[in-house]
């Protein structure tokens, strides 16, 4: 079978399944997706700040810091 054909069949399988959901099923999936997006954005902003951009001005300084951190022996 053609690889593209398999991906298209899987995609249409899920699209057809979502099309045939009842009203409450669609609302439930919308709530789940929105909740996942909100949680991802909050986690990204609160727990994973871009420390290299905050502490270093140039790409050379950032790469030097990463290189020193990775090659530093304990």
Backbone atoms as SQL, in Angstrom:
CREATE TABLE atoms (id INTEGER PRIMARY KEY, chain TEXT, resi INTEGER, resn TEXT, atom TEXT, x REAL, y REAL, z REAL);
INSERT INTO atoms VALUES
  (1, 'A', 1, 'UNK', 'N', 0.832, -1.193, 0.000),
  (2, 'A', 1, 'UNK', 'CA', 0.000, 0.000, 0.000),
  (3, 'A', 1, 'UNK', 'C', 0.874, 1.253, 0.000),
  (4, 'A', 2, 'UNK', 'N', 0.327, 2.266, -0.537),
  (5, 'A', 2, 'UNK', 'CA', 1.002, 3.549, -0.584),
  (6, 'A', 2, 'UNK', 'C', 0.958, 4.195, 0.801),
  (7, 'A', 3, 'UNK', 'N', 2.091, 4.737, 1.233),
  (8, 'A', 3, 'UNK', 'CA', 2.169, 5.347, 2.561),
  (9, 'A', 3, 'UNK', 'C', 1.207, 6.527, 2.671),
  (10, 'A', 4, 'UNK', 'N', 1.127, 7.340, 1.640),
  (11, 'A', 4, 'UNK', 'CA', 0.234, 8.493, 1.665),
  (12, 'A', 4, 'UNK', 'C', -1.220, 8.034, 1.781),
  (13, 'A', 5, 'UNK', 'N', -1.529, 6.947, 1.117),
  (14, 'A', 5, 'UNK', 'CA', -2.881, 6.416, 1.161),
  (15, 'A', 5, 'UNK', 'C', -3.242, 5.976, 2.576),
  (16, 'A', 6, 'UNK', 'N', -2.301, 5.386, 3.289),
  (17, 'A', 6, 'UNK', 'CA', -2.555, 4.941, 4.662),
  (18, 'A', 6, 'UNK', 'C', -2.821, 6.140, 5.563),
  (19, 'A', 7, 'UNK', 'N', -1.986, 7.196, 5.448),
  (20, 'A', 7, 'UNK', 'CA', -2.187, 8.391, 6.274),
  (21, 'A', 7, 'UNK', 'C', -3.525, 9.056, 5.957),
  (22, 'A', 8, 'UNK', 'N', -3.888, 9.100, 4.690),
  (23, 'A', 8, 'UNK', 'CA', -5.168, 9.697, 4.308),
  (24, 'A', 8, 'UNK', 'C', -6.323, 8.883, 4.877),
  (25, 'A', 9, 'UNK', 'N', -6.212, 7.568, 4.825),
  (26, 'A', 9, 'UNK', 'CA', -7.286, 6.718, 5.360),
  (27, 'A', 9, 'UNK', 'C', -7.430, 6.889, 6.864),
  (28, 'A', 10, 'UNK', 'N', -6.298, 6.986, 7.579),
  (29, 'A', 10, 'UNK', 'CA', -6.346, 7.187, 9.034),
  (30, 'A', 10, 'UNK', 'C', -6.944, 8.553, 9.349),
  (31, 'A', 11, 'UNK', 'N', -6.515, 9.585, 8.620),
  (32, 'A', 11, 'UNK', 'CA', -7.046, 10.929, 8.839),
  (33, 'A', 11, 'UNK', 'C', -8.552, 10.965, 8.604),
  (34, 'A', 12, 'UNK', 'N', -9.008, 10.402, 7.495),
  (35, 'A', 12, 'UNK', 'CA', -10.437, 10.402, 7.202),
  (36, 'A', 12, 'UNK', 'C', -11.221, 9.551, 8.198),
  (37, 'A', 13, 'UNK', 'N', -10.592, 8.511, 8.742),
  (38, 'A', 13, 'UNK', 'CA', -11.238, 7.700, 9.770),
  (39, 'A', 13, 'UNK', 'C', -11.572, 8.565, 10.994),
  (40, 'A', 14, 'UNK', 'N', -10.583, 9.368, 11.447),
  (41, 'A', 14, 'UNK', 'CA', -10.811, 10.209, 12.623),
  (42, 'A', 14, 'UNK', 'C', -11.750, 11.362, 12.312),
  (43, 'A', 15, 'UNK', 'N', -11.605, 11.975, 11.143),
  (44, 'A', 15, 'UNK', 'CA', -12.493, 13.074, 10.768),
  (45, 'A', 15, 'UNK', 'C', -13.928, 12.583, 10.701),
  (46, 'A', 16, 'UNK', 'N', -14.137, 11.431, 10.113),
  (47, 'A', 16, 'UNK', 'CA', -15.478, 10.862, 10.024),
  (48, 'A', 16, 'UNK', 'C', -16.017, 10.531, 11.417),
  (49, 'A', 17, 'UNK', 'N', -15.156, 10.036, 12.289),
  (50, 'A', 17, 'UNK', 'CA', -15.579, 9.736, 13.655),
  (51, 'A', 17, 'UNK', 'C', -15.993, 10.972, 14.410),
  (52, 'A', 18, 'UNK', 'N', -15.244, 12.068, 14.270),
  (53, 'A', 18, 'UNK', 'CA', -15.613, 13.307, 14.949),
  (54, 'A', 18, 'UNK', 'C', -16.877, 13.912, 14.355),
  (55, 'A', 19, 'UNK', 'N', -17.077, 13.746, 13.058),
  (56, 'A', 19, 'UNK', 'CA', -18.281, 14.253, 12.417),
  (57, 'A', 19, 'UNK', 'C', -19.528, 13.562, 12.964),
  (58, 'A', 20, 'UNK', 'N', -19.396, 12.290, 13.301),
  (59, 'A', 20, 'UNK', 'CA', -20.552, 11.514, 13.746),
  (60, 'A', 20, 'UNK', 'C', -20.747, 11.535, 15.259),
  (61, 'A', 21, 'UNK', 'N', -19.970, 12.336, 15.977),
  (62, 'A', 21, 'UNK', 'CA', -20.156, 12.442, 17.425),
  (63, 'A', 21, 'UNK', 'C', -21.454, 13.166, 17.742),
  (64, 'A', 22, 'UNK', 'N', -21.993, 12.846, 18.890),
  (65, 'A', 22, 'UNK', 'CA', -23.183, 13.568, 19.334),
  (66, 'A', 22, 'UNK', 'C', -22.775, 14.972, 19.794),
  (67, 'A', 23, 'UNK', 'N', -23.762, 15.787, 20.085),
  (68, 'A', 23, 'UNK', 'CA', -23.505, 17.171, 20.499),
  (69, 'A', 23, 'UNK', 'C', -22.657, 17.266, 21.751),
  (70, 'A', 24, 'UNK', 'N', -22.972, 16.433, 22.748),
  (71, 'A', 24, 'UNK', 'CA', -22.206, 16.494, 23.993),
  (72, 'A', 24, 'UNK', 'C', -20.793, 15.944, 23.799),
  (73, 'A', 25, 'UNK', 'N', -20.619, 15.012, 22.869),
  (74, 'A', 25, 'UNK', 'CA', -19.286, 14.481, 22.593),
  (75, 'A', 25, 'UNK', 'C', -18.381, 15.529, 21.980),
  (76, 'A', 26, 'UNK', 'N', -18.927, 16.317, 21.048),
  (77, 'A', 26, 'UNK', 'CA', -18.142, 17.394, 20.431),
  (78, 'A', 26, 'UNK', 'C', -17.774, 18.453, 21.463),
  (79, 'A', 27, 'UNK', 'N', -18.742, 18.802, 22.319),
  (80, 'A', 27, 'UNK', 'CA', -18.461, 19.793, 23.369),
  (81, 'A', 27, 'UNK', 'C', -17.387, 19.277, 24.321),
  (82, 'A', 28, 'UNK', 'N', -17.443, 18.012, 24.658),
  (83, 'A', 28, 'UNK', 'CA', -16.458, 17.421, 25.550),
  (84, 'A', 28, 'UNK', 'C', -15.065, 17.487, 24.934),
  (85, 'A', 29, 'UNK', 'N', -14.935, 17.162, 23.639),
  (86, 'A', 29, 'UNK', 'CA', -13.631, 17.227, 22.976),
  (87, 'A', 29, 'UNK', 'C', -13.115, 18.657, 22.879),
  (88, 'A', 30, 'UNK', 'N', -14.002, 19.613, 22.663),
  (89, 'A', 30, 'UNK', 'CA', -13.580, 21.021, 22.632),
  (90, 'A', 30, 'UNK', 'C', -13.046, 21.433, 23.991),
  (91, 'A', 31, 'UNK', 'N', -13.725, 21.035, 25.059),
  (92, 'A', 31, 'UNK', 'CA', -13.268, 21.351, 26.414),
  (93, 'A', 31, 'UNK', 'C', -11.912, 20.710, 26.683),
  (94, 'A', 32, 'UNK', 'N', -11.735, 19.449, 26.283),
  (95, 'A', 32, 'UNK', 'CA', -10.466, 18.748, 26.501),
  (96, 'A', 32, 'UNK', 'C', -9.332, 19.447, 25.751),
  (97, 'A', 33, 'UNK', 'N', -9.568, 19.813, 24.496),
  (98, 'A', 33, 'UNK', 'CA', -8.533, 20.486, 23.714),
  (99, 'A', 33, 'UNK', 'C', -8.183, 21.862, 24.278),
  (100, 'A', 34, 'UNK', 'N', -9.196, 22.637, 24.659),
  (101, 'A', 34, 'UNK', 'CA', -8.937, 23.952, 25.253),
  (102, 'A', 34, 'UNK', 'C', -8.176, 23.832, 26.570),
  (103, 'A', 35, 'UNK', 'N', -8.553, 22.871, 27.376),
  (104, 'A', 35, 'UNK', 'CA', -7.872, 22.649, 28.652),
  (105, 'A', 35, 'UNK', 'C', -6.419, 22.281, 28.421),
  (106, 'A', 36, 'UNK', 'N', -6.154, 21.414, 27.432),
  (107, 'A', 36, 'UNK', 'CA', -4.773, 21.039, 27.118),
  (108, 'A', 36, 'UNK', 'C', -3.954, 22.212, 26.640),
  (109, 'A', 37, 'UNK', 'N', -4.539, 23.067, 25.803),
  (110, 'A', 37, 'UNK', 'CA', -3.824, 24.243, 25.306),
  (111, 'A', 37, 'UNK', 'C', -3.518, 25.208, 26.444),
  (112, 'A', 38, 'UNK', 'N', -4.482, 25.460, 27.304),
  (113, 'A', 38, 'UNK', 'CA', -4.276, 26.373, 28.436),
  (114, 'A', 38, 'UNK', 'C', -3.195, 25.834, 29.370),
  (115, 'A', 39, 'UNK', 'N', -3.250, 24.548, 29.672),
  (116, 'A', 39, 'UNK', 'CA', -2.245, 23.961, 30.555),
  (117, 'A', 39, 'UNK', 'C', -0.864, 24.053, 29.924),
  (118, 'A', 40, 'UNK', 'N', -0.752, 23.762, 28.628),
  (119, 'A', 40, 'UNK', 'CA', 0.543, 23.849, 27.950),
  (120, 'A', 40, 'UNK', 'C', 1.097, 25.267, 28.000),
  (121, 'A', 41, 'UNK', 'N', 0.259, 26.264, 27.713),
  (122, 'A', 41, 'UNK', 'CA', 0.724, 27.656, 27.713),
  (123, 'A', 41, 'UNK', 'C', 1.148, 28.078, 29.110),
  (124, 'A', 42, 'UNK', 'N', 0.358, 27.735, 30.121),
  (125, 'A', 42, 'UNK', 'CA', 0.724, 28.104, 31.497),
  (126, 'A', 42, 'UNK', 'C', 2.012, 27.425, 31.938),
  (127, 'A', 43, 'UNK', 'N', 2.164, 26.149, 31.608),
  (128, 'A', 43, 'UNK', 'CA', 3.398, 25.444, 31.976),
  (129, 'A', 43, 'UNK', 'C', 4.598, 26.083, 31.296),
  (130, 'A', 44, 'UNK', 'N', 4.453, 26.425, 30.029),
  (131, 'A', 44, 'UNK', 'CA', 5.549, 27.027, 29.269),
  (132, 'A', 44, 'UNK', 'C', 5.944, 28.369, 29.869),
  (133, 'A', 45, 'UNK', 'N', 4.975, 29.186, 30.193),
  (134, 'A', 45, 'UNK', 'CA', 5.273, 30.518, 30.707),
  (135, 'A', 45, 'UNK', 'C', 5.789, 30.504, 32.147),
  (136, 'A', 46, 'UNK', 'N', 5.197, 29.648, 32.990),
  (137, 'A', 46, 'UNK', 'CA', 5.540, 29.689, 34.408),
  (138, 'A', 46, 'UNK', 'C', 6.755, 28.840, 34.774),
  (139, 'A', 47, 'UNK', 'N', 6.915, 27.680, 34.154),
  (140, 'A', 47, 'UNK', 'CA', 7.927, 26.747, 34.608),
  (141, 'A', 47, 'UNK', 'C', 9.116, 26.598, 33.671),
  (142, 'A', 48, 'UNK', 'N', 9.012, 27.091, 32.447),
  (143, 'A', 48, 'UNK', 'CA', 10.105, 26.935, 31.495),
  (144, 'A', 48, 'UNK', 'C', 10.452, 28.264, 30.841),
  (145, 'A', 49, 'UNK', 'N', 10.932, 29.237, 31.617),
  (146, 'A', 49, 'UNK', 'CA', 11.294, 30.527, 31.024),
  (147, 'A', 49, 'UNK', 'C', 12.553, 30.382, 30.166),
  (148, 'A', 50, 'UNK', 'N', 12.714, 31.274, 29.217),
  (149, 'A', 50, 'UNK', 'CA', 13.866, 31.245, 28.335),
  (150, 'A', 50, 'UNK', 'C', 15.029, 31.949, 29.027),
  (151, 'A', 51, 'UNK', 'N', 15.750, 31.206, 29.826),
  (152, 'A', 51, 'UNK', 'CA', 16.814, 31.760, 30.660),
  (153, 'A', 51, 'UNK', 'C', 17.965, 32.297, 29.810),
  (154, 'A', 52, 'UNK', 'N', 18.292, 31.628, 28.730),
  (155, 'A', 52, 'UNK', 'CA', 19.409, 32.078, 27.898),
  (156, 'A', 52, 'UNK', 'C', 19.126, 33.442, 27.283),
  (157, 'A', 53, 'UNK', 'N', 17.907, 33.689, 26.850),
  (158, 'A', 53, 'UNK', 'CA', 17.581, 35.002, 26.291),
  (159, 'A', 53, 'UNK', 'C', 17.573, 36.087, 27.361),
  (160, 'A', 54, 'UNK', 'N', 17.241, 35.730, 28.576),
  (161, 'A', 54, 'UNK', 'CA', 17.190, 36.718, 29.646),
  (162, 'A', 54, 'UNK', 'C', 18.579, 37.079, 30.157),
  (163, 'A', 55, 'UNK', 'N', 19.484, 36.096, 30.204),
  (164, 'A', 55, 'UNK', 'CA', 20.781, 36.319, 30.834),
  (165, 'A', 55, 'UNK', 'C', 21.901, 36.680, 29.864),
  (166, 'A', 56, 'UNK', 'N', 21.733, 36.425, 28.579),
  (167, 'A', 56, 'UNK', 'CA', 22.798, 36.662, 27.608),
  (168, 'A', 56, 'UNK', 'C', 22.245, 37.443, 26.422),
  (169, 'A', 57, 'UNK', 'N', 23.062, 38.366, 25.907),
  (170, 'A', 57, 'UNK', 'CA', 22.597, 39.257, 24.847),
  (171, 'A', 57, 'UNK', 'C', 22.810, 38.708, 23.445),
  (172, 'A', 58, 'UNK', 'N', 23.907, 38.003, 23.214),
  (173, 'A', 58, 'UNK', 'CA', 24.219, 37.556, 21.857),
  (174, 'A', 58, 'UNK', 'C', 24.196, 36.031, 21.769),
  (175, 'A', 59, 'UNK', 'N', 24.109, 35.555, 20.536),
  (176, 'A', 59, 'UNK', 'CA', 24.138, 34.111, 20.311),
  (177, 'A', 59, 'UNK', 'C', 25.482, 33.517, 20.714),
  (178, 'A', 60, 'UNK', 'N', 26.549, 34.280, 20.530),
  (179, 'A', 60, 'UNK', 'CA', 27.880, 33.790, 20.899),
  (180, 'A', 60, 'UNK', 'C', 27.973, 33.560, 22.410),
  (181, 'A', 61, 'UNK', 'N', 27.449, 34.485, 23.200),
  (182, 'A', 61, 'UNK', 'CA', 27.455, 34.317, 24.654),
  (183, 'A', 61, 'UNK', 'C', 26.611, 33.106, 25.072),
  (184, 'A', 62, 'UNK', 'N', 25.461, 32.939, 24.434),
  (185, 'A', 62, 'UNK', 'CA', 24.589, 31.803, 24.758),
  (186, 'A', 62, 'UNK', 'C', 25.267, 30.484, 24.420),
  (187, 'A', 63, 'UNK', 'N', 25.845, 30.401, 23.233),
  (188, 'A', 63, 'UNK', 'CA', 26.487, 29.153, 22.835),
  (189, 'A', 63, 'UNK', 'C', 27.708, 28.859, 23.692),
  (190, 'A', 64, 'UNK', 'N', 28.449, 29.886, 24.089),
  (191, 'A', 64, 'UNK', 'CA', 29.601, 29.684, 24.966),
  (192, 'A', 64, 'UNK', 'C', 29.157, 29.165, 26.332),
  (193, 'A', 65, 'UNK', 'N', 28.069, 29.706, 26.853),
  (194, 'A', 65, 'UNK', 'CA', 27.554, 29.230, 28.143),
  (195, 'A', 65, 'UNK', 'C', 27.121, 27.768, 28.057),
  (196, 'A', 66, 'UNK', 'N', 26.405, 27.406, 26.985),
  (197, 'A', 66, 'UNK', 'CA', 25.951, 26.025, 26.819),
  (198, 'A', 66, 'UNK', 'C', 27.145, 25.103, 26.683),
  (199, 'A', 67, 'UNK', 'N', 28.133, 25.491, 25.894),
  (200, 'A', 67, 'UNK', 'CA', 29.330, 24.669, 25.716),
  (201, 'A', 67, 'UNK', 'C', 30.069, 24.472, 27.029),
  (202, 'A', 68, 'UNK', 'N', 30.226, 25.521, 27.796),
  (203, 'A', 68, 'UNK', 'CA', 30.916, 25.410, 29.095),
  (204, 'A', 68, 'UNK', 'C', 30.113, 24.530, 30.056),
  (205, 'A', 69, 'UNK', 'N', 28.808, 24.669, 30.053),
  (206, 'A', 69, 'UNK', 'CA', 27.970, 23.880, 30.956),
  (207, 'A', 69, 'UNK', 'C', 28.012, 22.398, 30.596),
  (208, 'A', 70, 'UNK', 'N', 27.994, 22.085, 29.302),
  (209, 'A', 70, 'UNK', 'CA', 27.986, 20.693, 28.886),
  (210, 'A', 70, 'UNK', 'C', 29.336, 20.015, 29.047),
  (211, 'A', 71, 'UNK', 'N', 30.404, 20.752, 28.912),
  (212, 'A', 71, 'UNK', 'CA', 31.740, 20.159, 28.966),
  (213, 'A', 71, 'UNK', 'C', 32.383, 20.278, 30.345),
  (214, 'A', 72, 'UNK', 'N', 31.729, 20.913, 31.276),
  (215, 'A', 72, 'UNK', 'CA', 32.273, 21.096, 32.627),
  (216, 'A', 72, 'UNK', 'C', 32.300, 19.747, 33.351),
  (217, 'A', 73, 'UNK', 'N', 33.446, 19.371, 33.885),
  (218, 'A', 73, 'UNK', 'CA', 33.540, 18.117, 34.637),
  (219, 'A', 73, 'UNK', 'C', 33.191, 18.380, 36.094),
  (220, 'A', 74, 'UNK', 'N', 32.633, 17.385, 36.723),
  (221, 'A', 74, 'UNK', 'CA', 32.186, 17.533, 38.112),
  (222, 'A', 74, 'UNK', 'C', 33.232, 17.057, 39.071);
